[in-house]
Amino acid sequence: MTSEPADSTFLRACHRRPVSHTPVWFMRQAGRSLPEYRAIREGVPMLTACATPDLVTEITMQPVRRYGVDAAILFSDIVVPLRAIGVDLDIKPGVGPVVAEPIRDARAAAALRPIEPDDVSYVTEAVQALTKELGATPLIGFAGAPFTLASYLIEGGPSKNHDHTKAMMYGEPELWHALMDRLTEITLGFLRIQLSAGVSAVQLFDSWVGAVSPDDYREFVLPYTRRIFDGLAGLDAPRIHFGVGTGELLGLLGEAGADVVGVDWRVPLDEAARRVGPGKALQGNLDPALLLAPWEVVERRAGEILARAAGLEGHVFNLGHGVLPGTDPDQLARLTAFVQESSAR
Ligand code: CP3
């Protein structure tokens, strides 16, 4: 039995050390798929919940209690640090983050100031309460990556094609780089605050970066993600880098400097390992939509993922993106047990 997060299968797998079983957790494991989440969120706006330490603690614990996953992830959102430094935005149910005044000029970009611990004291408080309650289960902190944050800020909300974002990137590169520079400082600051408060690992969500080509990633995004991972080097906390639709970017994600690269369901893990290169653990990569199929299908596909992962230096089982709100929690309970038991060694 382990008694400290440091001995946990999750942190060991991230560090590419031998494990007693493949650790498993799920992006968006807390959320609308859980009846106990829907009950506690009744009448409480998303950003209010994120700023209330008791609610953050309880919601973070819900999937840990129910599934026995190998890691917890702080209940929050990628736009929390932006709201905390004064950006007028909200999270609309069924839509996502909506920004009152999209950022499209140098004046608006320059108004994004660095984040201070006092701006998010509720995050520090929740992390401290959680690390006590979680005991040996590690807590993952997270932040949105500059590209994905920039997309919400420039578009003003969720976007399919990221038109305004790319228009700025290609048409006003100086403004683009100034905005990415600001967002990099905010993201790095927010992750450092969570690490100081006690999280055991951090995940950088660059959910929408799959929209850019490798050459554009190298020029317009890589310098910033690299600065974030470099800024967190030398701590014992593993750094996880996640994006969706990143098949053609996996080599560059490897170059950006994380310890663990997240892979969506489009690239098999053994092929992903070749693209990412040596010296990295991988996290993934069951299609979250598979959980809407009968258990026998989920079990077969999860078994295939574990088989593909057999030769990896380190593997953390996860979905290729977040849990869909219509997912039956019993499927996730069975999947957790299946991964932990069938990978036991
Ligand atoms: O994984 C977890 O359990 C931790 C919680 C978490 C949330 N948001 C809670 C949330 C995490 C890690 C995030 C990150 C996040 N937020 C990302 C990156 C991860 C990803 O999915 O790609 C992005 C792109 C966002 C922006 C965002 N916030 C979206 C697209 C939405 C969904 C809008 C909707 O209602 O469908 C949100 C809101 C949000 N964040 C919810 C949750 C549980 C749903 C709000 C609710 O329950 O009312």
Boltz pocket constraint, residues with backbone or C-beta under 6 A from the ligand:
constraints:
  - pocket:
      binder: B
      contacts: [[A, 26], [A, 27], [A, 28], [A, 29], [A, 30], [A, 31], [A, 32], [A, 41], [A, 46], [A, 73], [A, 74], [A, 75], [A, 76], [A, 77], [A, 78], [A, 79], [A, 91], [A, 92], [A, 93], [A, 94], [A, 95], [A, 96], [A, 97], [A, 142], [A, 205], [A, 207], [A, 322]]
      max_distance: 6.0
